[in-house]
Amino acid sequence: MTGLVTFRLGAREYATPLHAVREVVRLEGLADLPGMTPPLAGVLDLRGTALPVLDLRVGAGPGARGDVLVLEQPAGHVTAWLTRG
């Protein structure tokens, strides 16, 4: 049996396999990128590694705060918003 990590976006609940989750981190701010367009909210510096942060909510951007779920993907790390900022 595979464990799941569940999270809410608005009124809906989602799940991802536990083995795909690297960690959950508190977001203290994002770096802006020139020409950035949604759903890219910015870049997170996670211990020296630049990770793109995708905004799965509405209205976030540079300077936003909240929790981020860092997922391991074959092509690299992908990050996603979890909470209201």
Helices and strands as residue ranges (DSSP letters): E 4-9, E 12-17, G 18-20, E 21-27, E 40-46, E 49-54, E 66-73, E 76-81
